[in-house]
Amino acid sequence: MQKIIYIIIALLLAAAPGWCKMERIRLKNVEVTGGLWSELQALNRDISIPHQYDMLRDSRRLEAMSGLWNGKETLTPEEKETAKKTGQPHIFWDSDVAKWIEAAAYVLAKEPNLVFEQQIDEIVEGIEKLQRPDGYINSYFIFIEPENRWRNLRWRHELYCAGHLMEAAAAYYEATGKDRLLRCICRYADYIDSVFGPEDGKMRGYPGHEEIELALVRLYEVTGNSRYLRLADHFLSVRGTRPHYWDYEAEADAEFNKAYVNTPLNTYHYAQAHLPVREQREALGHAVRAGYLYCGMTDVGRINGDSELLTASREIWKDVTEKKQYITGGVGSDPSTEGYSEKPYFLPNERAYCEACASIAFIFWTQRLLQAEPRAEYADRIERTLYNALMAAMSQDGAKYFYVNPLETSGSHHRSGWFGCSCCPPNIARLYANIGEYIYSADGGKKQNIYIHQYIASKADVGENTVRQETDYPFDSRVKIEIAGPDAVVSIRIPSWCSKPRVTVNGRETKVKKAAGGYMPIEHSGRTEILVELPMEIIYNTAPKQVEENRGKLCLSCGPFVYCLEETDNGCLDDLVIKKGGAVKTDRALFDRYPVIRAAGIDCTDPAEPAECRLTFVPYCVWDNREPGAMKVWIPEKHQPLVSLDGKTKAADYLQVRRKGAWTVNPEWVTSVVPGSCLVFDMEGDVFRVEYLGYDDAGIFQVEADGKVVETIDEYAPKRHTPMSREISGLGDGRHRIRLIVSDDKNPASGGKYVNFVRAVCR
């Protein structure tokens, strides 16, 4: 019996999480030397960051940070009211400027750039002028509502903006050694610490939009000032506790909170405050807020050795990756909350939100888990998200962006040069510029273990060792790694998608054997050369059976890339199905780089006479860079007839069609549909009526019959959820294919308006 107990204890210890403190190899010690990421960083430096600066200037964000608005330090009541109505300045403008500073700083960390440095110094001068004597910095509240400072932490983004300023200050100091911005922001952080905390006389509140938690840790790492780490821990520890602080503050700012009453946003789980963070085990609510919170939890947990925080973070990550993440790496499937659904496996394709910032937050979070627990599955997910959800969010010319990243669209969803809510462009820029920090890490053991997480052509100084990678990955499956220096273990990642890897060490082929955590350890002494071959076979992926929308569908991937169909290569996608097997790479490459796949399919435009065809697949990351058109990631294996008004065929769950007074499909209204969504059905006759629930700030969609736009509905409702309708006539006799397309031509704040959509009624 005693022996059995010892065995059980040993097994439990073996299964216990191996939390550790990995050394992050900082940007100054890593140089990207070639390949795709060198090209992307050059594009980011030469096009994206300068373009974003122009947008910040033209939208008056830089003016707001200058210490003057309309040339004044103090505005009249009339000017303040105008600002509130126009949203200029806005409550989160400061964060856009801060992220731009951070992106430009990462460029400066690797090479001189007098233009960027001068631009940042001018912004810093303005921030110094803007800063109040007590240290407070926020352009909106200084100019527009100085009397409402800290009155609404749930919705007003003060601490969120402060966090991004902290990250910017740390990055600029590390890049240049200039401490002017750092000193300014430390004054602000010290002031925040004097206002918030567990001590008597301090506020017990915490931010609605997380960010300051991870930023305070960043400030702690740069300055060594432990008060910032303690404050980060405090913000985490009070979140979600009862009595709820937000209930108290709602009474003090009731007028502002009216906008959120009776909306999906007015819940505690929307902002991850439904439980204390150490008790949370599933991802809920706004995906960007959530990702930033989980970053802070992982950071504080790793530094403080807080296993409760780390365990919570890891369990939430498992919830995301097992039940709530798209095959592209995108997260946040629910448009109504821009976030994680309460329903596991709710992963609609056309209605996917998948905000670019959410993908970035997921990468930030996963990289932090990787520093606390070196497991290859973390690096695998980072790779999948980098090469698909993230790269798709920026155009090939570096000047346009997706805010929302669906996995299917009818052809009306396109990138924009800027947004009213412009969080995504500078977020993309700062990650691209800092990609060097995602390649390597090392532990602090007696014999150093050097981890190679991402295969990117690069050179790194890791302690006393120098590591080089020569590769054109992900376009070439071969990676040459050279290590020079004292004895160490080099742990290389074998991607989960690779079934037949080959590894050669100093000219001798070595059996591929993964250790705990999924990395392959290789002993190094003096000088070691490792050749890694990762054959990139075409994989026909199926979704988990719980994902209802993707039952009977396949998705192609090859290496780290997920593939999609585009209308420009294949014509109308509505009636195309895929045949499993026989897919091949072609000699054709998009933009001289991205491999194209051809696969067998069937064209069922005429269901009575289906025709064999060849389908052309392109990497998802480069879609919508040519002629506009429809796109699909998941392709059906069998023909799925479109909705028919005779009620005999089954419709998608969000399209409702009625004939002779009876709804033939789901009678419930669907919630918000993202821009680019398209509802398609076939009908007989000359006339039908579109019914929809309008918004007071939206209601924009097009009606297309037989490939031609016959009506554009651009009618704002008097208030939200107002029933509205429009009769469409003059179609002519016979059968017609109808598309109802949510338009994003207005280019509003988040990249597109929403409309509660839609019922079609045939007379």
N, C-alpha and C positions, 0 to 999 in steps of 0.2 A: 504493500500500500504506500509506504513511504517513498519507494522508488518511483511509483506512478506519479506521486505529487511532485517529485523533483523533475520528472520528465515534462509534466504540464507547465511547471514554472519556467523551465528552459524554453519550451515552445512559445510561451507568452512573451518572454524576453526577446526571443528571436523575431517575433512579429511586432514588437514595439516600434514606434516611429523613431527613426534615427535622426533627430533634429541636430543640426550643427550650424556653425557660423562660417560660411564660405567667404573667402575673400573675393570681392568683386574686382575684376581687372578694369581699372578706370580708363576712361577715354584717352587720356594723355599717354597711356602705355600701349595703345592699340592703333594700328594704321591699316585701313582698308586699302589694299594695293592694286586691285583690278577687278574685272568681272562685273556682274550686274549691279552689285551694290556700290561700286565705284561710280558707275554711270548714274545711278539714282541719286547718289550724294552730289554729284556735279550738277545734275538737273535741279536738285533742291537748292543748292547754293546759287546757281546762276539765274534761275527762273522763279522758282516757287517763293523763296524768302524775299527777294526784291519785289515780286508782284504783291505779296501779302503786305509788305510795308506800304506800298502805294494804296492798297485797299484800307489799311488802318488810317492812313492820312486822309484819304478822300471821304471816308465815313465819319471823320471827326473824332475818332477814338484817341488819336495822338493829341489832339487839341484838348480833350477832356483831361488827359494826364499832364498837361503843361502847367497847370495851376491857374489857368484862365479859361473862361467859357464866354463866348461872345466878347472877348477882350476884357472881361471883368472877373474880379475875385468874388464878388457877391452879386447875386441876381435879384431882380425885382420879383414880387409875387406873381406878376403876369408872365414873366419869363419862366418861372418855375412851373407854372401850370402848362405852358406850352411844351416844356420839356417832358412833363409827365404824359401828355397826349401823344407826342411824337416818338417817345422812347429814346430821346437823345438829350443828354447822355443816358445810358441804360445801366441797370444795376450790375450787370456782369461784364461791362466793357473792359474794365481793368484787366480781367483775366486773359482776354485776347491779346492785349499788348504784352503782358507778362510772358505768355507762351512764345510769342514772337521773339522777345529778348532771349529766352532760353534757347530757342532754335539757332538764332544767330550766334549765341555764345558757344554752342557746340562746334560750329564752323570755325570760330576763332581759336578754339582749343587745338585745332589741327593745322591751321594755316593763318597767316596774317590777312586781314581784310579791312582796309582803312575805312571803307564806306560803312560796313556794318558797325565797326567800332565807334565811328563818329555818330552814327544814328542812335546807337544805344546811349552814348554819353549825353546826347541832347535830351533823350527821354528821361534819363536819370536826373538831369538838371531840372526838368519839369516836375518830376516826382518829389524832389526836395522842396520845391516851391509849394506843391500841393499839400505836403505833410503838415498836419496841425502841430501845435506846440507840445501836445501830450503824446505825439507819435502816430496818431491815427492817419490812415491813408485810404480813401475811397472816393473816387471822383463824383459818383452819383450822390452820395450822402453829404459830401462837403458842399456841392453846388445846389442840390435840389431839396434834400430833406435833412438838414443837419440836426433837426430836433428829433429825428426818428432813429438815431444811431443805436444799433443793437436791439431794437424793439421787435424785430421779426426775423429771428435766426432761421426759421423754417423755410421761408420763401425768398429772403432778400439777398442772399449770396455774399454777404460781407466777408465771412470767414473763408468762403470758397475763393474769392478774389485775393484775400490775404495770402492764402496758401500758394497760389500761383506766383505771386510776387516773391515769396520766399524761395521757391524753386528757381526763379529767374536770377535772383540775387546770388544764390549759391553757385549756379552754373557760370555766371559772368565772373565771379571772383576766381573760381577754379581755372577758368580759361585764360584770364588776363592778369590776375593778381591785383586788379583794381578793387578796392574795398569800399568805394563811395556808396554804391547801391547796397552792398551788404550792411554797412553801418546804418544806413537809412532804414532798411527792412528789419534789422535787429531791434532798432528803437520801436518799430511797430510791433514786433513780436513781444518785446518786453511789456509794452502797453497792454497787449492782449492778455498776457500772463497776469497782469495786475487786475484785470477785469474778470477773468474766468478762472474757476478752480474750486476745490472743495473747501477752502478756508472760509471762515466767517466773513461776511461782507462782500463776497464775490458771487458773480452770477453762476448758476448751475447749468446754463444752457449749452447747446451744442448745435452745429450747423445742420441745416436741412440738406444742403449739397456738400457731401464730404470732399475733402481735398487737403484741408489744413493738417489733418492727422499725419499723412505721409510727408507733407512739406516741413512740418516741425521736426520730424526725424532727419530730414535732409539738412535742415539748419543746424541741428545738433551734431551731425557728422562733420560739418564744415567748421563749426565754431568750438565744439567740445563743451558747449554750455548745457548742462544736464537739465536746466529748467525747461528747455524746449521739449526734451524727451518726456519729462514728467507731465507737461501740459498735453502732449499727444496722448499719453496713457489716460489722462483725465477725460479728454473728449471721448475716447473709446469707452471708458468705464461707465460714464453716466448715460450713454446713448441707450434708449429703450427702457430705462428704469422708470418705476412708478413712485409717486405721482408724476405724470408726464409733463415735462416743462413746456411743451408746445401748447398744451391746453391752457396753461397760465398765460402765455404770451398772446394767444389768440384773442383773449379778452381785451388786451391793450391795443391791438391793431385789427379790430374786428372788420373795419371797412375794407382793408386790403385783402383779408382772408375770404371775403365774400366770393371772390372770383374762383375759388377752389372748392367751395361747398358743392356737394352733389356732382363731383367729378371723380374719375378713377384716381386722381392724384391726392385726394383728401383722405389718405389712409396712412397709418404708421408704416406699413410694410413698403409703401412706395419709396420711402427714404430710409429703409432698413432700421426702423426704430420700433418694430413690433415686439422685439425681445432684446434683453441685454446681449451685446455682441458675442460674448463667450458662450451663450446658449444657442446661438443661431446655427442651423445646419442646412439650410437651403437658400438658394439665391432668389430674392424677390425684389420687385420694384424696379425703379429706374436703373438701367444697366451701367451707365457711367458713374452715377453716384455709388452704386454697389461696388464696382470695380475699384474705385479710389478708396472706399472704406476698407475693402479686403487688403489692399496694399498697406494701409496704415496698420491694420491688425497684424499682418505678417511681419512688417518692419519692427514694430514694438515687441511682438512676441519673440522674434529672433534675437534682438539685442538684450532684452530683459530675461530671456530664458523662460518666457511665459508659455507653457505647453498648452494651456487652455485656449489662448488666442490662436496659436499655431494649429491646434487640432480643429478648432472651429473653421479656420481658413481652409484647411485641407478638405474637410468634409463638405464645405460649400462648393469648393472647386470640383469635387467629384460629382456633386449634384448638377453642376453646370455641364461638365463634359460628358456625363452619362445620359442626361435627360433634356438639356436645354441649349445645346450648341449646334449650329448649322455645320454642314460638312465643309463649308468655306472657312470655318473658324469664327464666323460672325456670331454675335450674341445679342439678345434683346428682340424677342419675336413679337411682342405685343405693342402695336402702334398706339394704343390708348394711354400707355404709361411710358412708352419708349423704353420698355424694359423686359425683365424676365416675367414670364407668365406664371401664375399660380398653378397652372395645369401642366404637369410633366408631359414632355413630348409634343407640346403644342408648337409646331414649327412650320407654319404656312410659308409657302414660297413667294407668292405674289404680294402678300400682305406683310412679309417680313420687314421689320424696321431696321435692325442691324446697323445702328448708327456707327459711323466711322470711329467716333470717340469711344464707343463701347468696345470695339475691337482693340483699340489702343490700351484702354484701361485693363482689358483682359490680359494683354501681353505684359503690361507693367506688373500686374498681380502675379502672373505665372512665373515671371522672371524672379520675383521676390521669393516665391515658394522654392524655386530652383536653388536659390542661395541658402535657403534653410534646410533643404532636403534634396540632394542631387539625384533626381530621378529622371530618366530619359523621357518619360511620358510628358513631363512638363516642357522639355525642349521640343518634343514632337509637336505639341499643340501650339507653341510659339511659332514654329516653322509653318505649320498649316495656316495659321492666321496671318502671318507676315505675307506669304506668297499668294494669298487669295483675298480675304476680306479687306486687308489693309491696302495692298497694292491696287486693288480695283477702285479704291476711293479717290485716287488721283489719276488724271488723264496722262497720256503719254507725253504731252507737251509740258506738263508740270504746272499748268495754269488754271485747271478746272477740277472740281471736286464733287464727289457724291457725299451727301449728308446721310441719306438712307441707301441701304445696299440690299435690295431684294434679290431673290434667286430666280425670279421669273418676272417678265414685264412684257406688256403688249407693244412697247415701242415709244411711249411718251415720256419715259424716265431718262433724264440726261444730267450730266454734270453741270455745275454752275461755277462762275468765277469767284463768287463770294455769296455770303448769306447774311441776313439780318442778325441771326444767331450764328456767329462765325467761329464757334469753338473748334470745329474739325480741321480747317486748313492749317492753323499754326500747330495743332496737336500732331498732325501728320509730319509737319516739317521738323518738329523737335525729335520725333522718333527716328526719322530718316538720318538726321544729322548725328544722332547718338547711337547708331546701330553697332558701333564698335564694342559697346559695353555688353552686348548680348551674345558675344561669340565665345568667350572664355571665362572660367573662374578657377579658383584653386582653394584647397583646404590648408589649414595651418598645422598639419601633423608633422611628426619628426621627419618623415619622408614625404615631400610635397606631392600631392595628387593634383595634376593639371587636367581640368575637364575641358573638352572641346564640344561645345553645345551646338554651334551652327557652322556649317561649311561655307565659309566666305573667304575669298582670297585676302590674306591679311598677314601682318607681322605683329607680334606682341611680345612685350617683356613681362614675363611672369616670374616674379622673384629674381633669382639668378639665372633662370633659363630664358632662352629666346625661342619662340615658336613661330613657324612660318607655314602658311597654307598657300599652295598654288593650285588653282582650280577655276573652271568656268561653270561651276555648279550654280544654278540648277539645270543648266543646259547641257552639261557634261557630267557623267556619273563618276568621273575619276577625280580623286583628291590626293594630292601629294603633301604630306606633313613632314616637316623637318624640325627637330628639337635639338638644341645645343645647350649644354650646361651640366650642372651636378645631377646626381642620381635623383630620379623622380618616377612617379607612375603617371602615365598619360592615359586618360580614360576617354575613349572616343564613342560617340553616339552612333548606334546602328538604327536608322529610322524604322519605325514600325511598319512602314509601307514596303520596305525592302525585304524580299524573301530569300535572295541568293547573294548576300554580300561576300566580298573577297577582301582579305587583308594580308598585305605583305609587309614584313618588318625586316629591314636591312637585307632585302633581296630574298628572304625566305617566306613562303606562304605560311600563314598561321591560322590555325583553326579558330573560327569566330565563336567565342564563348563569352556571353554576357555575365557580368557579376550582379550582385544585388543592386537594384536601382536601374538596371538596364543598360549600363555602359560597359564597353569592353576595355578592361585594363591592360596596359602594355608597359612592361618594365623598360625604363630608359636609363642609360648611363653614357655620359660623354656626348656622343652624337648619334642620333637615331633618325632613320628615315622610314616613314610609314606610308604605304600606298593603299588607299581605300577605294574599292570599286563598289558602287551601289547601283546595280542594274535597275533601270526605270521601266518596269513593265506596265502596260496598260491594265488598269484594274476596273472591273465592272462592280461598282459599289451598290449595295442595297441599304435602305434605311432600316432602323429598328422597326419591328412590326407595329409598335405602338404609335408611330408617326402615320396617322391615317392618310394624310394627303399624299404620301409617297409610296403607298402600297402599290405593287405592280409597276414600279418605276425603277430605272437605273440611272446612275451618275458615273461618268467616266473620270478617272484621275490617272495621272502618270507622274511619278516622283512626287514632289510637294505640290504640284499644280492640280487643281480641280478644273474640269472642262465644262463648256456650255455650248449650246447651239445659238447661233445668231441668224436672224432673218436675212441679212445681207448675203450669207453664204448658202442658205437652204430654202429661201422662199418662205411662204407661210408655214409657221410651226404648228398650227392647231391640229393638223391631221397626220403628223409624222410620228412613227413609233420606231423603236430601236430593236434590233435583233442581237442577241448576246453572242459574242465570239467574233473573231476576225478583224477586230479593230487594229489599225496600223498607223504608225507615224508616217507622214509624208515628207517629201523634200521641201515643201513649202514652209516658210516661217513668217509669222507676222512681225512687222517692224524689225526684220532681219534677225530676230532673236527667238521668238516664242513658237515652239513647235506646234504644228497643226495635226490633228488626228482625223482619219477617215474611218467610218464604221458603217456596217450594213444596217439598212432601215427599210421601212415600208411606208409609202405615201398612200394614205387612206382618204384622200380628198373625195374620191368616189368610192364609198364603202362597198359598192357592188363589184368594183374591179380594182382592188388594191394593187399597187405597183411596187416592185423592188426598186430601191434607190440607195444612194450613198449619202451618208450624213457627214457634214463637215463640222468638227468640234474645234474650238479655240480655247485657250486658257481663260478662265473667268476673269482673271486680273486685267485683261486687256479688252474686255467687252465695251461697247459704246465708244470706240475710238475711230470708227469708220462711218459708214452710212447708218443713219438711225433705223431702228427696227426692233422687232421682238427678240426676246432672249429667254432661254430655259436652261436650267441646270439639271433638273430631274426629268427624264424622258420616259414616257410610258412604253411598256412592252406590248401592250394590246391597245387597239383603238378604243378610245373613250368618246362615244358620241356626245356631241354638244347638246345643250338643253333644247328640247323641242316643245312647242306650245301645245302639242297634243297630250302632254303630261305622261307620255309613256317612257321617256328616258330620264335618268336621274341627273339632277343638276349638282354643281358644286354647292357647298353649304352656304355660300354667301350670295347666291343668285336666286331670286324668287320670280316665278312667272305664274300669272293667273289667267285662267280662261273660264268664261261663263261663271264668274263670281267665286271660284274656288282656287285657293293657292295650291299649286301642285308640288311645291317644294317648301322647305323650312320656312314657316311663317314669321319667324322672329327677324327684327331688323338686325343687321350686322353693325358692329361698332366701326370705328374709324378705318377707312381704307387708305393705304398710303398712295402717294402720287405714282402714276404709272400702272396702277392696277387696271385690269381690263375684264369686264364681264361680257361673255360671248354667248349668243344663243342663235338658233335658227327659227324662223317664223314664216308662216304663210299669210299673205294679205298685204293691204296697202297702208294700214295705220296701227299704231300702238301708242301707249302712254307710259312715260317714265315717271315713277313716283319715288321721292327721296326725302330724307330728313335733312333740311338745310341747316347751315351754320350762319352765325352773324358775321363771321369773317371768312367764309368759304362757301362752297357749293359749285365748284367749277369742274365741269367735265364735258366731254365731247361724245356725240352720238354718231357712229359710223355705220353706214349701210353698204354692204357689198364693196368694201374697200374705200368708200368715199365719205368724207365728213358731211353729214346732212344737217347737223345742228350743234351749236356750241352753247351750253347752258352755263351762264355766268351770272347767276342771279343770287344776290345775298339775301338771306332770310332776315326777318325783323328781329328774331332772337334764335338762340340755339335750339336745335331739334324741332324746328317748325316743319310740319308736313307740307311738301310742295310737290308740284307735278308739271309736266310739259307733254303736250300731245305731239307726236311725230307722224306726219302724214306725207302722202305723195310718193310713196315707195314704189307703187306700181303693183300689178298682180304678180303672183308667183311666190317662190320661196326666196327669202333673203337672210343673209348672215348679218347679225347686228352685233356691234361692239359698243359698249359703254365704257369710256376711258376716262379715268381720273387724270386731270391735266395738272402739270406743275409749271405751266408757262408764266404764271404770275411771279414765280421765284420769291416766295415769301420767306419768313424768318428761318424755318427749319427745312428749307428745300422743297416745300410743297404744302398746299393746303389739304385739309381732309374733308371728306363729305361722308355722311352716314348714308349708305348706299344700299340697295336701290331695288325697286320692284318694277317689272315691266308688265303691263296689262294689255292684252290683245282684245280688240272688240270683234 
